[in-house]
Amino acid sequence: MTIKFNKSEVFNEAKTKLTAAMASGDEAQQTEAFQNYFDALQGEVVNAVRSQVNDEMLDRSILQQRGQNVLTSEEMKFFNAAIEEGGFTDDSILPVSTQERIFEDLTTEHPLLAAIGLQDLGAVTRFITSDPTKAYAWGKLFGDIKGQVNAAFDEEEITQLKLTAFAVIPSDMEDLGPVWVERYVRTLLVESYSVGLEYGFVNGKGPSATEPVGLMKDVGSDGAVTDKSSSGTLTFAPSEKGELIAGELYGVISNLSVAEPKEGETEGKSLKVLNKVVMVVNPIDAIGVQARNTIQTANGQWVMALPYNIQVVESEEVPVGKAVFFVKGRYRAALAGGYKLKKFDQTLAIEDALLYTIKQFANGRPKDNKAALVYDLDIDFTPEV
């Protein structure tokens, strides 16, 4: 697991400003916001490490005596070498097991990335897709085999975009040993990448901006990426038996149940989407949605549930007053590459720290413009007179 650090008001404010800057498109503003965010992140994690290391020194000694290692032999060798050499060397790549733990932490601690189906492709950059409607052919019992199975499969290449994180490692951190250095680097990566990935997968402006195509975007026939228009308004207004809420969400499910027509088609094909729909809202709106859909059971417990088993996920990347619905499996999100490190030993020498850039490749795009839909929220808690 990564380091659990206190996300202070300073950290949360820096993260909010970074989110706003990434959406603004102002490069100077983004650079400043990134710097402030990483400064706040590094400070929080360093303080957490220093407060926890003394408490775990005894536990670590006991674990070592019992023959239990927190790191694998490859990880221990890699991070021990980094300590002995005074830092990571240029173009070194994190051990595969560490990369797997980073991916696991990303999807475990950030529900949107798990719900969207983020995949770790390693060095692979191609998807094999299939169309189940073309994977069969009828014919006579003893006749020739009809159809071609390979017609049901297609190959699609995802061009990978570079996602860079910055890790500032104080020199005295190396004195704490390889276990803490590994956890420190992994925590920084998970927190940094989660911001970049969520932004790209929700608001990414597409290839022209060297970003993924976000859930809130449409792709035109000419390849232009534009903001999605609202598909309607949801009030989640209460009714005697909940018919209004069920009816509003029925409209959402119905819209998602039909794919965008392909070239030459007049209507899109029907899709099975029940139990696969995810609703992404801002944390502020999540409270309103939860309040409108929470009931008290006979035994006094409060239970929150939406009709049609819709999963609710929070993301700061979704604007207040908006909701994004998407179908699991209809957005392709992937990581690839090997977390390549580059060392800048002069940049922060005066602060007695080393700066590293850690590069990873990632990309994402919807299967079509109906893989996700955007709705306006109008949740009113004003009591009726």
Sequence and secondary structure as in RCSB ss.txt:
>XXXX:A:sequence
MTIKFNKSEVFNEAKTKLTAAMASGDEAQQTEAFQNYFDALQGEVVNAVRSQVNDEMLDRSILQQRGQNVLTSEE
MKFFNAAIEEGGFTDDSILPVSTQERIFEDLTTEHPLLAAIGLQDLGAVTRFITSDPTKAYAWGKLFGDIKGQVN
AAFDEEEITQLKLTAFAVIPSDMEDLGPVWVERYVRTLLVESYSVGLEYGFVNGKGPSATEPVGLMKDVGSDGAV
TDKSSSGTLTFAPSEKGELIAGELYGVISNLSVAEPKEGETEGKSLKVLNKVVMVVNPIDAIGVQARNTIQTANG
QWVMALPYNIQVVESEEVPVGKAVFFVKGRYRAALAGGYKLKKFDQTLAIEDALLYTIKQFANGRPKDNKAALVY
DLDIDFTPEV
>XXXX:A:secstr
        HHHHHHHHHHHHHHHH  HHHHHHHHHHHHHHHHHHHHHHHHHHHHHHHHHHHHHHHTT  SS HHH
HHHHHHHHHTTS  TT B  HHHHHHHHHHHHHH HHHHHTT EE TT  EEEEE GGGS     TTS   S GG
GGEEEEE   EEEEEEEEEEGGGGGG HHHHHHHHHHHHHHHHHHHHHHHHHH B GGGTS B TTEEE TTS E
EE  EEEEE     SSSHHHHHHHHHHHHHHTB    TT SS  B   TT EEEEE HHHHHHHHHHTEEE TTS
 EEE  GGG EEEE TTS TTEEEEEETTSEEEEEEEEEEEEEETTTTGGGTEEEEEEEEEEEEEESSTTSEEEE
EE        
